[in-house]
Amino acid sequence: MGAMSFFSPKLGIDLGTTNVLVFVPGKGVVINEPSVVAVGKTRGKLRSNKILAIGAAAKQMVGRTPDDIIAYRPMKGGVIADYRVTEAMLRYFMRKALGRNPFRPTVLVSVPAGVSSTEKRAVIEAALKAGAKNAFVVKEPILAAIGAGIPIHEPMGRMVVDIGGGTIDVAVISLGGIVASTSVKCAGDRLDRAIVDHIKKQYNLAVGDKTAEGVKIEVGAAVPMNEELSLPIKGRDLVSGLPRTVDISTNDIVQAMTRELREMTQAIRKVLQETPPELAADIIDNGIILTGGTSQLRQMPELVYRRTGVLAKLAQDPYYCVARGTGIALKHLDTYQKSILAKQ
């Protein structure tokens, strides 16, 4: 460790489709904000679109903007969809996390398991352009496993299922590497959309994505429940065009999400089917570890158990696993060298 590297601050970034978490070693998660950017469209053709708000401030604008402002997510399915806006978002969060520190940080960013080398490069480029001194990318399931406290370097098969907003990442890890994995673009966001569609069909009521997400969190579940919860939701009646309130209960939402939940459990089954027999035996012993925000949906472990026959358990603080993993990997860069992808 030279004197210079002592000054270079380190940041771990969980660059998610729905949220960005920034981890600073010694401090923990210092930023936890939506990955949303509000862009103002300028009338003239010459001037480029102006970024008006980023993060929490921008999220409040979603579905509530006048015509000349769009609030959207520059990441789609865990992958950079809009390069310029992602870079601006990264720069904003990095500056905010560093505060007054004048040195350029070493940044470690999470990417989905199924990411292509081009997409990996895009993440590294964006981080470097946003002001990183050097940037590493590590696959999400590896970080989720590290953050969940799994000893990934043992010759022992562990299955991690990281369910976020944009993707569900399923991976079997042994000896610090991924043996079998898949990444499917069906997760929290798709559940919200399914709820919006269901409420439209069932109740003739138009609701926004944000309302749908609220319903999912408040009363949603992965399997039908005997003791249902219910919630009044407000939206616009599609017949009269006027605002109206209806009561929605748990099993209604379970039904709305059935197709998406099936697609998610299919991903888990597919990886189990590709797992070598010795590792499959380990997974039966160790169970499946669930991480990520969407894994917090009520009864999610139960659904995974019913579909796979393998016991599933929620990691501690599942939402923060990847961010914590980035912090641990940064602390022991040399140990995790093998799991770290491109170095620039």
C-alpha positions in Angstrom: 0.0 0.0 0.0 1.7 3.2 -1.2 0.9 6.6 0.3 -1.2 7.4 -2.8 -3.5 4.4 -2.5 -4.1 5.4 1.1 -5.6 8.7 -0.2 -7.7 7.2 -3.0 -11.1 6.7 -1.4 -13.0 3.5 -2.2 -16.6 3.2 -3.2 -18.8 0.2 -3.7 -21.8 0.8 -6.0 -24.8 -1.4 -6.3 -26.0 0.0 -9.6 -29.5 -1.4 -9.8 -32.3 -0.9 -12.2 -34.5 0.6 -9.5 -32.1 1.8 -6.8 -28.5 2.8 -6.5 -26.7 2.0 -3.2 -23.3 3.4 -2.4 -21.1 1.7 0.2 -18.1 3.5 1.8 -15.7 1.2 3.7 -15.8 2.2 7.4 -19.1 4.1 7.0 -21.5 1.5 5.4 -24.2 2.4 3.0 -24.2 6.2 2.6 -26.6 6.5 -0.3 -29.7 4.6 -1.0 -31.7 6.4 -3.7 -33.9 5.5 -6.7 -32.0 5.2 -10.0 -34.3 7.8 -11.6 -33.3 10.9 -13.6 -35.6 13.7 -14.6 -34.7 15.3 -17.9 -36.1 18.5 -19.3 -36.7 18.5 -23.0 -35.7 21.7 -24.6 -37.8 23.2 -27.4 -34.9 24.0 -29.7 -33.1 21.2 -31.6 -29.6 22.4 -30.8 -29.4 22.3 -27.0 -29.2 18.9 -25.5 -31.7 17.7 -22.9 -31.0 19.2 -19.5 -30.8 17.0 -16.4 -33.1 18.5 -13.7 -33.1 16.1 -10.8 -31.5 12.8 -9.9 -32.4 10.1 -7.3 -35.0 10.6 -4.7 -36.0 14.0 -6.0 -36.5 12.6 -9.5 -38.5 9.6 -8.3 -41.2 11.8 -6.8 -41.7 13.3 -10.3 -42.4 9.9 -12.0 -45.9 10.0 -13.5 -46.4 13.5 -12.3 -44.5 15.6 -14.9 -45.6 18.2 -17.4 -45.0 17.5 -21.0 -41.5 19.1 -21.2 -40.1 17.0 -18.3 -39.5 13.2 -18.4 -38.5 11.2 -15.4 -37.1 7.8 -16.3 -34.6 5.2 -15.4 -31.4 5.1 -17.4 -30.8 1.4 -16.5 -33.1 -1.2 -18.0 -32.9 -4.8 -16.7 -29.7 -4.1 -14.9 -28.0 -2.8 -18.1 -27.2 0.7 -19.2 -29.9 1.8 -21.6 -29.0 5.5 -21.7 -25.2 6.0 -21.4 -25.0 9.8 -21.0 -27.7 9.9 -18.3 -26.2 6.9 -16.4 -22.9 8.6 -16.4 -24.4 11.8 -15.0 -26.3 9.8 -12.3 -23.1 8.0 -11.3 -21.2 11.2 -11.1 -23.9 12.7 -8.9 -23.9 9.8 -6.5 -20.1 9.5 -6.4 -19.7 13.2 -5.5 -22.4 13.0 -2.9 -20.8 10.0 -1.3 -17.3 11.5 -1.3 -18.3 14.8 0.1 -15.3 17.1 0.3 -12.7 14.4 -0.5 -10.6 15.8 -3.4 -9.1 12.4 -4.5 -10.6 10.3 -7.3 -12.1 7.1 -6.0 -11.5 3.4 -6.7 -14.9 2.1 -7.6 -16.3 -1.4 -7.6 -19.7 -1.8 -9.4 -22.1 -4.7 -9.5 -23.3 -6.1 -12.8 -26.0 -8.8 -13.5 -24.7 -12.4 -13.9 -25.7 -12.6 -17.6 -24.0 -9.4 -18.6 -22.0 -9.3 -21.9 -18.5 -8.0 -22.2 -19.7 -5.0 -24.1 -22.1 -4.2 -21.3 -19.4 -4.7 -18.7 -17.2 -2.2 -20.6 -20.0 0.3 -20.7 -20.3 0.2 -16.9 -16.5 0.6 -16.5 -16.4 3.5 -19.0 -19.3 5.2 -17.3 -17.6 5.0 -13.9 -14.3 6.2 -15.3 -16.0 9.1 -17.1 -17.9 9.9 -14.0 -14.6 10.5 -12.2 -13.3 7.1 -10.9 -9.6 6.6 -10.8 -10.1 2.9 -11.6 -13.1 0.8 -11.8 -13.9 -2.9 -11.3 -17.0 -4.8 -12.0 -18.1 -7.9 -10.1 -21.1 -10.1 -10.9 -24.1 -9.5 -8.6 -24.6 -13.0 -7.3 -21.0 -13.1 -6.1 -21.4 -9.8 -4.3 -24.8 -10.9 -2.9 -23.2 -14.1 -1.6 -20.3 -12.2 0.0 -22.7 -9.7 1.5 -24.9 -12.5 2.8 -21.9 -13.9 4.7 -21.4 -17.0 2.5 -17.8 -18.3 2.5 -17.7 -18.4 -1.3 -14.1 -19.7 -1.6 -14.9 -23.1 -0.1 -15.3 -26.1 -2.4 -19.0 -26.2 -1.6 -22.0 -25.5 -3.8 -24.1 -22.5 -2.7 -27.1 -21.2 -4.6 -27.8 -17.5 -4.4 -31.0 -16.0 -5.9 -30.8 -12.2 -6.1 -34.2 -10.7 -7.0 -34.1 -6.9 -7.7 -36.2 -4.5 -9.6 -35.0 -5.3 -13.1 -33.5 -8.8 -13.0 -33.5 -12.0 -11.1 -30.0 -13.4 -10.9 -29.6 -17.0 -10.1 -26.2 -18.5 -9.6 -24.5 -21.6 -8.1 -21.2 -20.6 -6.6 -18.3 -22.8 -5.7 -14.6 -22.0 -5.1 -15.2 -18.3 -5.6 -16.6 -18.7 -9.1 -19.9 -19.1 -10.8 -20.6 -22.7 -11.9 -24.1 -22.2 -13.4 -26.1 -19.1 -13.7 -28.9 -17.2 -15.4 -30.2 -13.7 -15.4 -33.8 -13.1 -16.3 -35.3 -9.7 -16.9 -38.4 -10.4 -14.8 -38.4 -9.1 -11.3 -39.9 -6.3 -9.1 -40.7 -3.9 -12.0 -42.6 -6.6 -13.9 -44.6 -7.5 -10.8 -45.7 -3.8 -10.6 -46.7 -3.8 -14.3 -48.7 -7.0 -13.8 -50.6 -5.4 -10.9 -51.3 -2.3 -13.0 -52.8 -4.5 -15.8 -54.8 -6.6 -13.3 -56.4 -3.6 -11.6 -57.2 -2.2 -15.1 -58.9 -5.4 -16.2 -60.6 -6.4 -12.9 -61.7 -3.0 -11.6 -61.7 -0.7 -14.7 -59.3 1.5 -12.7 -56.1 3.1 -14.0 -53.3 3.3 -11.4 -49.7 4.3 -11.7 -46.6 2.1 -11.3 -45.8 3.8 -8.0 -49.2 3.0 -6.6 -48.9 -0.6 -7.8 -45.5 -0.9 -6.1 -47.1 0.4 -2.9 -49.8 -2.2 -3.1 -47.3 -5.0 -3.7 -45.3 -4.0 -0.6 -48.3 -3.4 1.6 -50.4 -6.4 0.9 -48.7 -8.5 -1.8 -47.5 -12.1 -1.3 -45.9 -14.8 -3.4 -48.4 -17.5 -2.5 -52.1 -17.2 -1.5 -52.6 -16.5 2.2 -55.4 -17.5 4.6 -55.3 -14.3 6.5 -55.5 -11.7 3.8 -54.5 -8.0 4.1 -56.4 -5.4 2.2 -55.7 -1.8 1.1 -57.8 1.0 -0.4 -56.2 2.2 -3.6 -56.9 5.3 -5.6 -56.8 5.7 -9.3 -58.8 6.9 -12.3 -62.0 5.2 -13.3 -61.7 4.1 -17.0 -65.4 4.4 -17.7 -66.3 7.8 -16.1 -62.7 9.2 -16.2 -63.1 10.4 -12.6 -61.0 9.5 -9.6 -62.2 6.4 -7.6 -61.1 4.2 -4.7 -61.3 0.4 -4.5 -60.2 -2.1 -1.9 -57.6 -4.6 -3.0 -56.7 -7.8 -1.0 -53.6 -10.0 -0.9 -54.9 -13.0 -2.9 -56.0 -10.6 -5.6 -52.4 -9.4 -6.0 -51.0 -13.0 -5.8 -53.3 -13.8 -8.7 -52.2 -10.7 -10.6 -48.5 -11.7 -10.3 -48.8 -15.4 -11.0 -47.3 -15.4 -14.4 -44.3 -13.3 -13.5 -43.6 -15.3 -10.3 -43.7 -18.5 -12.4 -41.1 -17.0 -14.8 -38.9 -16.2 -11.8 -39.1 -19.7 -10.3 -38.5 -21.1 -13.8 -35.1 -19.3 -13.8 -34.2 -21.0 -10.5 -35.3 -24.4 -11.7 -33.3 -24.0 -14.9 -30.1 -23.3 -13.0 -30.7 -26.3 -10.6 -31.2 -28.5 -13.7 -27.8 -27.4 -15.0 -26.0 -27.9 -11.7 -23.4 -30.7 -11.4 -24.7 -33.5 -9.1 -22.1 -33.0 -6.3 -23.0 -29.3 -6.1 -26.8 -30.1 -6.3 -26.2 -32.3 -3.2 -24.6 -29.4 -1.4 -27.5 -27.1 -2.3 -30.0 -29.5 -0.7 -27.9 -29.3 2.5 -27.3 -25.6 2.4 -30.6 -24.4 1.0 -31.1 -21.5 -1.4 -30.2 -18.0 -0.2 -32.5 -15.2 -1.3 -31.2 -11.7 -1.5 -32.4 -8.4 -3.2 -35.3 -6.1 -2.6 -38.0 -8.3 -4.2 -37.0 -11.3 -2.2 -38.8 -9.5 0.7 -42.2 -10.2 -0.9 -44.2 -12.1 1.7 -43.8 -15.9 1.4 -41.1 -15.7 -1.3 -39.0 -18.5 0.4 -42.2 -20.6 0.6 -42.9 -20.2 -3.2 -39.3 -21.2 -4.0 -39.6 -24.2 -1.8 -42.8 -25.3 -3.4 -41.4 -25.0 -6.9 -38.0 -26.6 -6.3 -38.4 -28.8 -3.3 -35.3 -27.1 -1.8 -35.6 -25.1 1.4 -35.0 -21.4 0.7 -34.2 -18.7 3.3 -33.9 -15.0 3.3 -30.5 -13.5 3.8 -30.1 -11.0 6.6 -31.1 -7.5 5.3 -31.6 -8.9 1.8 -31.9 -5.4 0.2 -28.4 -4.4 1.3 -26.5 -7.7 0.5 -25.0 -6.6 -2.8 -23.9 -3.2 -1.4 -22.4 -4.9 1.7 -20.6 -7.4 -0.7 -19.0 -4.5 -2.6 -17.7 -3.1 0.6 -16.2 -6.5 1.7 -14.7 -7.1 -1.8 -13.1 -3.6 -1.7 -11.5 -4.3 1.6 -10.0 -7.6 0.4 -9.4 -6.8 -3.3 -6.5 -9.3 -3.4 -8.6 -12.2 -2.0 -11.4 -11.6 -4.5 -9.1 -10.9 -7.4 -10.4 -14.1 -9.2 -14.0 -13.0 -8.9 -13.4 -9.5 -10.1 -13.9 -9.0 -13.8 -12.4 -6.4 -16.1 -9.8 -4.1 -14.5 -9.1 -0.8 -16.2 
